[in-house]
Amino acid sequence: MTTYYPQGVCSKQIDFEVNGDLLHNVSFLNGCPGNLEAIGRLVEGRPVSEVIAILKGITCGRKATSCPDQLARALESLKTADPLSACQAAGRPASQDNVFTI
C-alpha cells in the first residue's frame, strides 16, 4: 500500500497499490466522496502510465491542481522516487517528498 499526501486540494490522503504496472485499490481521504470513489473505480486495474496520461493536468475550479492531478503526481513520484528517501516512518512527508510506502 502506498500513501500520498496531496497538496492544494481538499483530499488529505490518497492510498493505492501498484502491482506490476497496474493500479489497484485507490482511495481518497476527504474531498468530494462520490467523484473520488468514481475515480478509484475508473482507474482500477489500468496501467500506471495510462492513468497518469488521463489525469495529469486536471484542475479544480481556480486551483492549479485537483485530486485526480494529485493522483497522477503521486504515481509519477512513485515511478521516479528513491524508495528509501520517499519513505518516512512518522509524520507528514515534506512537500517535495509526499510518497510514503508501507
Rosetta blueprint (number, residue, H / E / L):
1 M L
2 T E
3 T E
4 Y E
5 Y L
6 P L
7 Q L
8 G L
9 V L
10 C L
11 S L
12 K L
13 Q E
14 I E
15 D E
16 F E
17 E E
18 V E
19 N E
20 G L
21 D L
22 L E
23 L E
24 H E
25 N E
26 V E
27 S E
28 F E
29 L E
30 N L
31 G L
32 C L
33 P H
34 G H
35 N H
36 L H
37 E H
38 A H
39 I H
40 G H
41 R H
42 L H
43 V H
44 E L
45 G L
46 R L
47 P E
48 V H
49 S H
50 E H
51 V H
52 I H
53 A H
54 I H
55 L H
56 K L
57 G L
58 I L
59 T L
60 C L
61 G L
62 R L
63 K L
64 A L
65 T L
66 S L
67 C H
68 P H
69 D H
70 Q H
71 L H
72 A H
73 R H
74 A H
75 L H
76 E H
77 S H
78 L H
79 K H
80 T H
81 A L
82 D L
83 P H
84 L H
85 S H
86 A H
87 C L
88 Q L
89 A L
90 A L
91 G L
92 R L
93 P L
94 A L
95 S L
96 Q L
97 D L
98 N L
99 V E
100 F E
101 T E
102 I L
